[in-house]
Amino acid sequence: MLEIRPYKIGDEAGFQKLDQLVEIHPWNRRNLANWHWKFKGSNPAGEPIMIYADNNGEIIGHFAAIPMKYWFDGVEVVGSHSAAMMIDPAWQNKGLIKFVADKLIKELEEQKIPFTYGYPNDNAYDLHIKLLGYEDVTMQRLFYKKMKNNRDNIPVPTSEGLNWQKIECFDDRVNALWDSAKNDFKVIVIRNSAFLNWRYLDRPDVPYYAFGAFNGDILEGYCVLKLYQDENVLRGHFIDLFTQDGNSDCGRFLVENGLQFFINGKVDEVTLWMQGSPFFEDILKECGFSIDGVSGGGWPGATRPMICRLNINQEKYRPRLNEKDWYFTMGDTLEIY
């Protein structure tokens, strides 16, 4: 019998089997360790909503929403990030995904989670927009810098008084930074120690490299970096960048030292997302970044759609959920980077 239901203990095995059947690309593959981190880890926003399609004990469909704590116009709210929409190929084009998604949306509405965002691949975009009520937010731009054999890439850090230190664990110093900077932003994921440790340093299947810009014992900003081998291309990502809006010395220090990390690692190119911060965009352009490269997800060129579903209070949330007001980096998506 076909049943559309929430997660039950042991579903992760069927999830993995379905993922291997549906997702044929080689990038950022899910594994069981990733599943436990993402769906059963120490996310400070709470547990995700997971909806499964079960046909006589076989998992044939899945769609989830992962809660994310946001700072929204000076108030903490819990939004969500959609994840892992999958249907067994034998059941595709039969309307099953609509039943799975409708149950997920009903749960989101009942839990009063106001918005759910995501980055669908080219095959899933129309489904989200036409059937599930998602709306376009923006075409997310990929900032790109070619590195190999380019002597001009060598940065010259210029910020006196700041020290570059690796962060092994985010502590109260990042909480102090967050508290001092949060009201510079209209819409932003809450970047406190609980979130940053779970998001980056607890993840078991991907190594991230976190660094801080310290003025004595005061953390003025941080960045999170990643190395990714894509066939013959070694790519560096700025996964996250954060400081007080307008702290140009710290912003440049983070970007310049991040680039030096990538130079030392002999990367071929560096990419990142940066939305909602003209301040950081100007620094990136000064450091030689442009909108270029391939954004992924089956989308040609350097952009891909960011979409969002407004589950409740649309008149309150829609005016702020845009590329100008919504600060967003690669690390604010849990499915791609």
Helices and strands as residue ranges (DSSP letters): E 2-6, H 11-22, H 32-40, E 49-55, E 58-72, E 75-87, G 89-91, H 96-110, E 115-118, H 125-131, E 135-141, E 143-146, G 151-153, E 163-166, H 172-181, G 182-184, E 187-189, H 193-196, I 197-201, E 209-215, E 218-230, E 233-243, H 248-264, E 269-272, H 278-286, E 290-291, E 303-310, H 314-317, G 330-332
